[in-house]
Amino acid sequence: MVSDTLRKRPVAGATGQQRAQSTDAGKGNKVDGDTSKKNETGSKRSLTFAIGGVLTLLGVAGYTFMRQPRIDIHGPDVPSSTATASQTTLAALESVATKRDDARKRLDGLASKKRREEAKRLGLLTSDEVDAILEAHERSWYVSTGSGAPRLRVDTNQVSSNAPIEDYLAWSPLASTQFMFGVFDGHAGYMCAEQLSTRLAPMLSESLKAVDKLIAKDGDKLIANDGDKDLAPTDVGGTALKLRREAPGIAWDRVPLALTATFVRMDHELVTDSLAEFQRTRDAATMDALLGPAVSGSCGLVAVVDTEANEVVVANTGDSRALLGVRLGDGRWKAVRLSEDQTADNANETARMTREHPNETSVIHRGRVLGGLMPTRAFGDCRYKWPLDAQRDLFPTLYERGHRYATTPPNYTTPPYVTARPVIVRHKLGPNDKFVVVATDGLYDQLSDDEVVGSLGQWYDARSAGMEDNSLTTQDENAATHLVRAALSTDRLGRRDDTVIRRLLAIPPPHSRRFRDDISVQIITLNQ
């Protein structure tokens, strides 16, 4: 039986923002403060992993009317997870499925306090079983950045707590020396994040082309010009034009304008255009696919790395986070935050919400938007955006069809309350900037910024020195796997022990959400 040190520990962020609370209930959900029922909208079924064959880890399905997503990263030339697995790995994953199924039977139906205590009594996974889980979805590859230019190394991994996982990853080349890396942390279901992972990159490419047309007209400084008439107001180019006109006299840079237009336009398509299309057709057969992504929600963080301009531009909507790993002259590692968490703990966000909704004392209640949603910016989440009459018209039917977050928040008077417009951070890369970490908040629930960069820095240093002693620092060849292992092996007091990860990964979904979140990580190593 393990002590309460198994639970998530509170850690101080780089800016002093309040981190995940170390309560008996664990981290909790991004929506409604609900930790225990996040995935009850579907029936129990298996979550299939493809790795040298069909491997089944039992979980709780999401929406029963949609296909279950497979953990994957969307983008070209990504190594497949279907590479031949050893018989040992196959046997280990099958054993995990059996143990989790048995554990779920023990935990289902127990009251909250008894369920927490029983979870601590579950048997540990073996080291081989932990390795099989961590290695099932790891990827590593190199990205060529042009003739003679340094390459980028990309390492990714995902470990689920929800079933199905609500996180998605994506990457895409935008030009020969310019690349997009994105993480999308879904909540209230996976459907919004899934849409972002496949649609946002092509829209960003389109947006960059539209902004280039504006540059051709106006030169390098993108200042509002009332003469611009050739961009349709309903496409991403028209969105970029609208953004310029909303801020007359302010000069936009190319990538920040394209990113902002892409985020704004994408959310408009998911939330507003889908509503208009359904209201036009009233076709029940398309209701779930069309409106499901609007009912669910997602945070989204995109980093655009340009190896020719030597810069990284980060657009963030929600509470995922990007960090820069800097190697100092004395050999120490420094973490530089490239994004800010957009929650009620962020004073700037609270001030913005109060300013946009004056005289509404409940706009931030219990640290959440209208007492329900943790991030103050997000894609989807139509319950914080749709007009009240549309909610009254459609939510009862959507709720009956399994969308249990199709409910109107209390004190809903002046929507929209949530925006997908990102906050942009632009950083000029220097010779000591070694890597960029892009990850969902599940990683930062477990590790502080300094711990993330310090742990990863130790991994780089050890591997550069040729150390391979199978310790926590060197046992993983994939940088993202190393970071996930470090996060799940660290207890709330900062102590690292492999019994922690062996316990945490033994707890089956949905009960695991009281102890850990989905974790999705991309690491971009510079100048390879």
N, C-alpha and C positions, 0 to 999 in steps of 0.2 A: 504494500500500500504506500503510495507516494504522498508527500505533504502538499500543502497548498502552493508550494513553490512551482508546481506544474503550471499554474495559471499564468496568464499574460501579466508581465510586470510593467509598471509605469516607467517610461524613460523620458528624459528631457530632450526635446528637439533642439535644433540649432538656434531657433528663434524664441525658444521658451514657450512654444505653443503646447497646450495640454495634450498629452498622448492618451492612448487607450486606457480606460479605467480598469484597475485591477479589482473588479467586483466579483462576487460569487457567480454572477451570470456570465462572466467573460466579456468579450468585446461587444457583442450585440450586433444587431443589424443596422444597415444604413437607413432603413426605413422603419418608421413607427416604433423604434426602440425595442423591436421584437426579436428575441434570439431563438425562440423555441419552435417557430412554425414557418420558417422562411420558405420551405420547399414543400408544404403540404398540399399545393395545388394539383399535384399529380399523384399517380399511383406508384407503388413500389415496383421497381423493375431493375434490371441490371444496367450498369454503366460499362460500356465496352471499350476496351483499349486495344488498338491494333499494334502489336509488336511481335513479329514473327508468328502471327496467328491471332485468333480471337481469345482475348483474356477478359475475364469478367470480374469486376469489383462491384458487389451489390451496393445500391444506393437508392435514393428517392428521386424519381423523375421530376422534371419541371412540368411544363405544359404538356398534357397528354395528347393534344391535337397537333403538336409540332414534332419534327424529328429531334432526337436527342443529339446535341452537338458532341463531337469528339474533340478532346483537347488537342489543339494544333495552333500553329502560327501561320497566318495568311501572308503570302509573299512569294516571289519567284526564287527558284534555285535553293529552297530550304531543304536540307537533308531530311529524308523520310524517317518516321518513327517505326516503319515496318521492316527495318533491318532484322536479319535473323537473330533471334535471341537464343541464348543457351538454354539447355534443358533445366539447369539450375534456376535461371531467371523465371522461366515459365512455371516451374514448380513453386517458386517463392511467391509469385503473384497469385497463383491458385490457392495457396495456403492463406494469404492475406484475405482473399475473398471469403474463405470459409470462416476464418477467425472473426472477421467483421460481421458476417451474418449471425454467428453465434452471439457476438457482443450486442448486436442490435436487439436480438430477442430478449436479452437480459435487461436492456435499458428501456425498451418501449413500454409505455404504460406506467412507469414509475413517476412519482411526484418529483418536482424539480430538485429538492435537496437530496432525496434518496438517489436520484439519477446521478448527481454530481459525485456522491460518495461511491456509488457502484462503478462509475467510470474509472475511479482511481484504483479499483480492485481488479480491473481487467489485466490479463496477462500481457507481457511485453512482446512486441514483434522481435524476431531475430534480426541480427545485423544484415543477413542476406536478404530478408524481406524488406527492410528499410532501403537497402541499396537498389533493389528491384523497383520500388516505387519511385525513388529519386531519379533513376536513370531511364525510366520509361518514356519520358517526354523531353529529355534534354536534346539540344541541338547545338552544333558549333560549325561555323563556316567562315570563309574569308570573302570579303567583297573587294573586287578590283576597283580602283579609283582613277584609272587612266594610265597611259603609258609612262612608266617610270615613277609614278606617284605611290606614296605609301598606301598599303592596304588597310582596311578595317577588319578586325576580327569580331564576330558576333557570337555570343553565347546566350542561349535562352533556356528557360525551364519553367514548368508550371506544376504545382502540386495542389490538388483540389481539396476543399473541405466540404463545399456544397456538392450535391449530386443532382443534376449535372453542374459542372463548374460554371461560374458566371463571369469569369475573366476571359479575355481574348487578347492575343498579341497580333501585330501586323508589322510588316516592313515592306518598303518599296523603293526602288531607284527612281529619283525624280529627274536626274541628269547624270552625266558620266561621273561627276564628282559630288553629287548631292543626293542624300538618302534620307528617307523618312522611317522612323521607328516609333511605333505606337503601342500603348497599353490601354485597354478598355475594361474597366472594373464594373461589371453589371450589378444591379440590385433589383429586387422585386422580379427576378427572373433573368434569363440570359438573352432574351430576344433583341433588346436594344444594342447590347454590346456586340452581339453577333453581326448585326447590320453594320455597325461602325467598322468592324474589322475587315469587311469586304468592300465597303462603298466609300470610305473616307479617303483612302489613298488615291483612287482615280479622280475623285472630285478635287483633291488638292492639286493634282497635275493640271486639271482643267483650270483651276483658279490661278495658278501661276502663269498659264498662257494668257488668261484674260488680263491679269495685272501687267504682263509684258506689253499688251496692246495699249494700256493706259500710259505706260512709260514711253512708248513710241510717240504718243501724242504730247506728253507733258515734260519729258525728260526724266531725270533721276528722282526729282522730288514730286511725289504723288500728292498734289494739293487739289482740293475740290475744284472742278471745272464744270460750270453749268452747260458748257457746250457739248458734253459727252451725251450722245443720243443713241449710239449704235449697240449698246449692251442691254439685253432684255432684262427687265426688272425681276423676272422670275427665275433667272439662272444665277450661277455663282459669280459670274462677271458682273451682273447687275447688283448683286449683294455687295461686291467690292466697291462699286460706284456709289451705292447708297451709304456705305460706311464713310467714304471720303466726304460726302456732302453733309453728313451729320457732324463733322468736325472741321468746319471751314478754317483754312489757314494753317492746319496742322499737317506736316509732311509725314507721309507714311513711307516705310521701307518696303521693299518688294515682298520678302518672305513673311514678315509679320502681317501685312495686309492680306496676303493670300491665305495664311492660316486662319486669321480671324474670319474672313469671308467663308471659308470652308466650314468651320465649326458652326457659324450662324446659319448658313444655308442647309447644312446637313440636318440640323435640329428642326428647321422649318419643314423640311420634307418629311421627317419622321413624325412630327407632332401635328403640324397644321395642314400640310398637303394631304396627308393620309386621312385626316378627319374630313376634309372637303370631298375627297374622292369617295369615301364611304357614304357620306350624306347624299352624294349625287346618285350612287347606284343602289344603296341599301341592300347590297348582296350579302346575305348571311354566310355564303360559302367562302367569302374573302375576308370576313370580319377579323378573324384571329390573326391571320398573316399580315393584314393591313394595319390593324390597330394594336396588336400585341406589342410591337416595339415601342409604341407611344406610351402604353400603360406601364411597361417596365422602364427602367432607367439605367444610365451608365455614366460613370466618370470617364473622362478621356484625356490622355496626355500624349502629345506627339512631340518628338524631338527631330529636327531637321539638321543633319550634320553635313556641312559643306567643306570638303577637304581642300578645295581650291581657295576659297575665301577664308579658310581657317576659322570657322565659327560654328557655333551650335545655337539654334533658335528653338526655344521650347514654348509650346502653347499648352496651357493646362486649364481644364474645366473639371473641378472636383478635388479629390484628396489623394490621387496618385501622386508620385513624386519622382523628380529627376535630380540626381546628384552627380557632381563632377569630382573625380578622384585626382588630387594634385600631389605630386611627389616634391617635397620641399628639398632644399639644398642640403640639409643635414640628414636626409634619408627618411624622415618621418612623413606620414601621409596626412593630408588635410581634406576634409569634406567641404565642398562648396555647393550650397543648395541652388538649383536652377529653376525651382518652382516653389510656390507657397501653397500650403493646404488651404482649400477654400471651404471652411467650416465656420461655425459660430465662434470657435476659439480664435479666429483671425479677426482682429479688431477692425481692420479695413473692410472686411466683408460685413461685419455687423453694422458698421456705420453706413455702408452702402444700402443694406436692406432697410435700415431705419429711415434713411433719406428717401428711398423710393416708395416706402409705405408709411408715411407720417401718421401719427395718432393711432397706429395699430400696435398696441402693447404686446400682442401675442405673435407678432411676425417672427420673432425668435423666442421660442418657449421651450424650457428644459434643454437648452443648447441645440435645438433643432428648428428647422423652418416649420412654422405653425405647429411645433411640437412633434413633427413626424420625421422629416428628412434631415439627415446629418449634413451632407454637402450642400452648400448654398448655390453651387452651380452644377448643372448636370444636363446631359442629353435625355430626351424622353421625359418621363415623369409627368405625363399630361394632367395628372390630378392636381398639379401645381401650376398648370398653364392654360388648360382649356377653359372657355367660358362656362359659367355655371349651368346654362341651359343645355349645352352639349353634354355635360356630365350627367345631368338628370335624365337626358334622353337615352344615353348609351351605357352608362355604368351598371345599371341593374342587369342588363343582358350580358355584358362582359363579365361581371362577377359570377353569374350563373354558369358561364362557360369556362370558369377556372381561373380567371384573372382576379385574384383576391385583393389586389391593390387598386382595383377600380372602385374606389370610394373617395368621397369628397372630404378633405380635411376640415376641421372645425375653424370657425372665424375666417372663412374663405370669402373675401369681399372685393379685393382689388387685384385680380390676376393680370399678368403672370407674376408668380413669386420667385421663380427659379429661371435662370438664364444659362444658355450653353456658351455664351460669348467668353472666350478664353482670356486669361491673363498671359501676356507674352514676356518672356525673358530672353535677352540676346546676349551671348557671351563670345568674346574673341578668344580663340584657343591659343595657348602659349606652349612652349616646349615642355613645360613641366605638367601639363594637363594630360593625364595618361588614359583615363577611361571615363565613360558616362554610364551611370546606372539608371535605368528606367524601370520602375516597378510599381505594382499596386500596393495599397496600404497594408495588405496582409504581411508584407515584409517588415514594414516600419512599425507595426504593432509589436514586433519581437525585438527589433534592433534599432538603436539610435543612428543618426546620420554618421557620427564618428565611428560607431561599431561596424556599420556597413562598409565604409571606405577602409577602415583599419583592417578588418578581416580580409577584405579583398586584396588590399595592399600586401598583407602577409602572404597570401596565396601567390601573387605575382612574384614577390621576392623569393619565396621558397622554390618556385618552379624555375625561375631564372638561375638560381644557384644549383639546380639539378637535384634538389632534395626530393626523394620519393620514399618516405618512411611510413606511409599509410596512416599518418596522423590526421586529425581533423583539418589541419592546414593544407595537407598535400594529397589526400587520398583521392580527390576528384579531379579529373582532367578538364571538366567543364566548369568555367568560372561561375555561372549561374547556379549550377548544382551545389558548388561549394557554399555559395551564399545562402541558399535555401537550407542546406544541412546545418550551417552555423545558426541560422535563425531558429530552427525547430529543435536545436540541441541546447538552447540557452534558456535557463529558467528565469523567473521574475527577479531574482537577485543578481543576475548577470553571470551566473556560474554555468559552465558548459560541461555537459555529461551526455553520453549517447543514450543513457536510459531515458532521458527526457523525450527525445525524438521517437524512441521505440514505444513509449507510452502514448504520445500524442497521435502517432499514425495508426495506433491500434483502435482508437475510438472511431466508430463508424458515423457517417452522415445519417441524419441531420444533427446528431448529438455533438459531433466534433465542432460545430460552430460555436459552442460555448467555450471552446478552448483555443481555437485558431480559425483564421479566415483562409480563403483561397489565396495562394501566393503565386504571382506571375512576375518574372524578371527577364529583362533584356540587358545585357552588358555589351557596350560597344567599346572595344579597345582601339585606341588611336595609334597611328604611325607604326603599323606592323610591317 
